[in-house]
Amino acid sequence: MMKMNPIIQPRMLSGLAVVIARRSICLTAFFFLIIAPMANAEALSEADVKNLRARIRENRITQADFQEERVIRLMKKPIVNSGKV
């Protein structure tokens, strides 16, 4: 009897593992088949694009303050940055 190299030897799955793997593959495929038609988006019409651009131009004064805090293990205190967007 010839012994197989353990590196090349195929891995055998138990019966339960095969059933679980098949079920998860089927459920994933089913999920994408159900969700895919809902994800179709239509292009904006010319009027919608013009309206969107006009509203963006009108709202140039919008600002937001932000604060970022980064923790580095070598430092005792976090690094804090803040600013406006």
Secondary structure, DSSP 8 states (H G I E B T S, - for coil): -----TTTS-----HHHHHHHHHHHHHHHHHHHHHGGGG------HHHHHHHHHHHHHTTT---EEEEEE--TT-SS-EEEEEE-
